[in-house]
Amino acid sequence: MSRSHPYKWWNILAFIAVIVVNILASTLSIGGRSTAAVSNMYPTLVIPTGYAFSIWSVIYLLLACFVVYQATPAGQAKTNVQSIGIFFILSCLFNIIWIFLWQYVYVELCVIVIILYSLSLSVVYARTRTPQPTRGEMWFVKLPFSLNLGWVSVATIINIAVALNKNEWSGWGLSELTWAITILLIGTAIAILISFPYRDSIYPLVFVWGYVAIAIGHPDHEKVRLAALILAAIILVYALWLFLARNRDRD
């Protein structure tokens, strides 16, 4: 296999485009409103408090490390980097489309796009789960996409909840509280099912971050707060178990 791969420059350009659009969304308020303002238009019991979204800064920093690493002679020669193919570019494209749709309050279309975003990241995630990765692969390939897919998974759940709220969905007669706890349980199942085959302790930790932020964001809804904290604790213990199990397997 060639030591070069054809997408390295496209990966860099796609990532730069994502950063530029994010900066424009923050500084110019695309659509005349901020990203948070759209969420506030359709409040639900599973929207986390504002600080939770600061995780994007960490994700983009790590993705920046990835695009640099994948362009280096050592990085681009890695099988898992070459196996990503066009899917990182697609994830960047869906990220950009989602931002514009969200800013202009096309919340329902956002659900479709963020699912496509999640699927493209899922392909990248699966293709980068190589056994016995080098230190460079661990920090600059596996870690960025564990965090990215983890948070987009959480964001997908939130996006769906917001879309249902916008359309005044009746919830099949169930209360908003019941649905909020159900959504948290579904998220917990997703965190476990995706991370377990790869013994990935990072992916579920993103859910812990999100669930704690949900609990903090809803101090007046005791049952939602308690459910979010209990599930966050369960996922945290599970993530620690995965970490120890992975290290034991290596030994």
N, C-alpha and C positions, 0 to 999 in steps of 0.2 A: 504494500500500500504506500502511496506517495506520502512524503513527510509534510506536504502542504495540503490544505483543503480549500475548496473553491469559495467557501462562504465567509472566510475570516474578515474580509473588508466589509462585506454586506452586514455581518454581525455588528461590527463597530458602527457603521452608519445607522443601522436600525436602532441601536441603543442610544446613540446621540440624539436621534429623532424623538425617542421617548423622553429623554431628559429635557429637551427643548420644549416639548408640548407640556410637560409637567410644570416647567417654570412659567410658561405662558398662562397656564390654568391658575397658578398661584398669584401671579403678578397682575395679569390683565383681567382675571375673572371671566374666562370664556363663557359666553352666553349671558353675561351680566350678573353672575352669581358665583359664589365659591362652591367647592365640592361639598363642604360640610353643610352649606345652606340647603342643598338639595335633600340631603338626609333629614335635615330638620323640618322640611316640608311634609314629610311622611314618617313621623316618629313610630318606632316599634320597640318592643321590649328586648330585642336582641341587638340593637345598635350599641356598640361600645362607646365609652366616653372618648373625647377627642384625642387624648394623648396616645391612644392605641395606634393611630394611623402614622405616628412617627416611625413605626417600624419600616415604612417605605424608605426612609433615609438609609437604614442599615442594608436593606435589600438592594437598593440602587448602588450603594458603595461596593457591595460584594459582586454585583453584576458587572460593575466597572472593572473590578479585579479579574473577573472571568473573561471579558472581552480583550483585556490586555494579555492575559495568560494564553488564550486560545490563538493569539497572533504571534506568540513567541515560537522559536524553533522547537523548544521542548514541548510546549503546550499543544501546538497544532499537530504534532506527531502522535499524540495520544489517541488511542482507538475510541475512547468514549467521547472525546471532543469531536472527532470526525463523524461519529455516529449520529450526532445531533442533527446534522443536515440543515434543512431549511426551517426546522421547527422553532428555533430560537427567534428567527426573524419573524415568523408568524406570530409568536407570542408578543413581540414588540408591536406588531401591527394591530393586533386585537387590543392591546393596552391603549394605544393611541385612539383607536376608534371608540373604545369604551369611554375615555375621558370626554371626548366631544359629545357623545350621546348623553352622558350623565349631566354635563353642564347645561345642555339644552333640554333636560328633563324628559328624554325619551327612555324612561326607566324600564319599560317592558323590553325594548330592543336591547337595552343594557344586559338583561338576563341572558339573551341569546349570545351576545358577544362575550360576556364573561365566562359562559360555559365553554365557548370555543377557545378562549384564553386559557382556561383550566385544562382543556384537552391537549392543547399544544404544549403546555408546560408539563403535563403528565407524560407525554412522549419523551421530552427532554429528560425529565426526572428518571424515567425507567431506563433510558439508554445510558445514563451516567452513573448507574449503581454498580460499578465494576467492583469485583472482590479485590482485596488487598491494594487499595489505591495508594499512590505516592502521596507525600505530604502536599505537593502542589495540587494534585487532583482533589484531595480532601478539602482544602481550604478554598480553592478557586473554581472548582467545578461542582462537587457534591453539595457543599454547604450553601452556596448561593441559591441553588434550585430547590433545596429542601425548604429554605425560608420563603422563597418566592411562591412555590406551589402551596406551601402551608397557609400563607396569608391570603392568597387568591382563593383557596378553598373556603376560608372563613368569610371572605368578602362575597363569594358567590352565595352563601347562605343568607347573608345580610341583604344582598341585592334582591334575592327572591322575596324575602320578607317585606322589603320596601315596596316592591312591585305589587304584591298582594294587598298591602295597605293602601296604596294609591288607587287600586281598583275596588276598594271596599269589599274585599272577599269576606264572605260570611263565615268561613272556616268550618263548613259542614255542621254548623250549630255549636261547635266547641268554642270555649272562651279564648280570649287573646292570651291569657296566662297559660292555658293548657298547650296552646300552639307554641308559645315561646319555649316552654320546657321540652316539648317534643322536638323542636328544632335543635336545641342544645344537645339532646340525646342523639339525634341523627349526626350532628357534627362530631360528637364523641366517637360514634361508630366509624365514621369516615377517618378520623385521626388514627384509630387503631388498625383498620383494615388496610389502609394504604402504607402505613409505616412498618407493619409487622413483617411482611415478606422480605424487606430489605434491612431489617433490624436498625431502622433509622430513628434515632432518638431526638433529632432536631425537629423534624416535621411535626410531631405532636406537641412539642413545646410552644409552637406558634399558637396552637389552640389554647394552651394555658394562658398565654399573654392576652389573647382575645377575650377569653371567658372572664378573667379577672377584671378586665376593662369593662365588660358588660355588667358585672356585679357592681363595680364602682359607679357606673353610669346610671344605675337605677336603685338608688338608696331607699326610695319610697315603695318599692315593690319587693317585699321581703322574700317571697317564695322564689321569684326569679333570681334574686341576689343569692339566696342560699343554694339554689340548684346550680347556678353558674360556679359558685365557689367549690361546692362538693365535686362537681364534674371536673373542674380545673385540678383539684387535688388528686382525683383518680388518674387523670391523664398524666399528671406530673410523676406519680409513682410508677405508672406504666412506662414513661419515657426513661426514668432512671433504671428500671428493670431491663429495658432494651439496651441501654448503654452498657450495663454490667454484663448482659448476656453476650453482646457483640465482642466485648473485650475477652470474655472467657472463651468464646469460640476461636479467637485469634491465638490464644495461648495453647 
